[in-house]
Amino acid sequence: MKNVLKKLAVFVTSVSLLAGCGGQQASTNTAETSEKKVLRFGQANAGTGLDMQVSTSSGAASIADEVTESLLRFNDENEEEPVLIEDFPTVSEDGTVYSFTLKKGVYFTDGTELHSSDVKFTFERMFTPSTGAKSTAYFSMIKGAKDMLAGTATELSGFEIVDDYNFNITLDYAFAPFVKNLGTSYANIFPENATKEAGTAWGTGTNLIGTGPYKIESNDDTTEVVLVKNDNYHGGDVNLDELHILYYDDAQTKLIAYENGDIDLADLPASLLAQYQESNGDEIKSYYPLGTAFISLNLKSEYISDVNVRKAISLAINRKELVDTILNGAGIPATSFLNNQIPGYDDSRDVLEYNPEEAKKLLADAGYGDGISITAEVRQGDQSVFNALQGYLAEVGIQLTINAVDNATWNADRTSGNLALTGITWNALYPDGDFQMYNYFYSSNSVNTGVFYDNAAYDSALDQARASTDEQERADLYKEADKILTFDDYACIPLYYPQSQFIAKPYVKNFTVGNLIYHFWNVDVDAAEAAGQQ
C-alpha cells in the first residue's frame, strides 16, 4: 500500500510548467523605486465582490479587511483585539446586553466620522432580505434580527444608540461566542451614506469605503485590485505604500508568475509543495489554519447508518502514511475531530488508530464479512486523498467508488442529503469549539450539511457551552462533545489537521498568517532589494 501511495503522491505533485500557457500579464505598477513600497500578491478571484455581508470567500476577505474593519479583529496570533471600539464591550449579568464605546476621531476614507449610526445601519443592512447576506446566522441572536429577516420589521429592536459613540446590543439569549463573531469579516462596518449611494454596486469596483489602513485606487473586478495607503488611518502608519492583488485562474499559472517575478507573494497549494520545496525551499513558510479534514458521513445512508461500519472505516485508514505521502507532510494526523489549536482539544489522545484486522472483524460482526460497496462523491481537489482512501478501504473489504464533480454539483448534492460520504475541511474563523462543532453537527444544522446527526447529549453540551461565560467550562464541554462525536458515535471520520503554506520573495518582510485570511497589516517590503531583483 505504501508504494502505491508514493506513486500517487508523485503523480499529484508532478506538474509540467509550460511557459506562456495563458500566463497573466505582469502588473505595470511594480516596486520600481527605492522610495515606494509595493507588494504584489497573487490569488484566485472568488468572483463574489468585496462586500463581506454577501461574500463568504477568504480571498475576498483578504482584500476587504484592508479597507473595511470590524469592531474587533483576530490578529495573526489568533487573539482578538479591539479595533473601532475603545475596549471589549461590557456585558450584563444575564449575558444578553453588550455595551460598546467607539473610538473618537475614526474616519472613513470619504472623510465622514464613524458614529454609532453607521454601526446600526451596517447590522440592519445585514438583516434586510434584499441584501442577500450569507452569514446572518452568526448574528441572528440580536433581538429583532429574525423579524427583519422575515420582512416583518425594518429596524433592529435590540440595537440602542445612546449617542454618537456609545450603543448597546441586546440578544434574545445568552450567547458566549457573540463577541468573537464580531471580530470576523462578516461584521465589517460600512459608512451609511456612501453605502446607500452605491446601492447594489457596493463591493464592486471602487465602491468599498472603510476605516482601514488602505483604500481602493482601482479595481476592475476581474484581473487586479490596487490598494493605496490610507494616510489618515486611525491605527497609525502602515509600511506599504501600495498593495496590488493580481488574480490568477489556477495555481499553476500563479506560481509561474511568481517564478517570473510578476508577483512577490502567493499561497502555495499542497499539490505543488514538493516541487517548490526543491527549487524555492527557503522562500516557503508553513502555518496551520484552525480546521480539520474529515470524511463527512450521511448517517441515514445504507451501511453508514451502522456504527460498526463507521468505526471500521476509521480503523482502515493509516493517517500518518496518508499525510506523509499524499500530502507531502503538509498536515498533522488527526487525534479527534476538534482542531488541535482550539480550546477543548484533548491533547492526551494519540493519532486515531490504524487497525485493518480489527476493521475486518467489525464488518464481519455486523454481517458484512463478504464486503460492502459504497459510493463517494467528492470535489476534484479531494480526489487524490480519496484515491488513497479507496486503497485502504479495499484492504478491509469495502469497495469505494469515487465520483469527482464540480463544486456546484457537490454543494447541491451534499446539502440535499444525497451523498453517502464525501470529503470536507471544516475551518473555524477563530479558535472556539462552537464555530467548528455547532454549525456542522448540531442536530438542527446537520440536516442542511447532509449528515443527519442527532445526539441529545452532544446537543446539550454545545447548548451549555454557548450560554456559559466561563471559558474553562466551555472548553470542558467541547472536549466532552468531541468525545461523543468522534469516539462514541463515529459520526465523522477525522483525517488530519491541514497545513497551509505561502511562498514569498526574500524582500518581503514580517508577513505571517494566523488562520484562513491573508492580512497585510504588518507586512513590509525592502524596496531597494525588490528593485534589484526585478
Secondary structure, DSSP 8 states (H G I E B T S, - for coil): -HHHHHHHHHHHH-----TTSS-----S----SSS--EEEEEE---SS-S-TTT---HHHHHHHHHH---SEEE-TTS-EEESSBSSS-EE-TTS-EEEEEB-TT-B-TTS-B--HHHHHHHHHHHHSGGG--S-GGGTTTBTTHHHHHTTS-SS-TTEEEEETTEEEEEBSS--TTHHHHTTSGGG----HHHHHHHGGGTTSTT----SSSEEEEEE-SSSEEEEEE-TT-TT---S-SEEEEEE-SSHHHHHHHHHTTS-SEEE--GGGHHHHHHHHGGGEEEE--SEEEEEEE-TTSTTTTSHHHHHHHHHT--HHHHHHHTTTT-EEE-SSSS-TTSTT--TT--S----HHHHHHHHHHTT-TT-EEEEEEEEGGGHHHHHHHHHHHHTTTEEEEEEEE-HHHHHHHHHTT--SEEEEEEE-SSS-HHHHHHHHHSHHHHTTTT-----HHHHHHHHHHHH---HHHHHHHHHHHHHIIIIIS--EEEEEEE-EEEEE-TTEES----SSS---SS-EE-HHHHHHH-
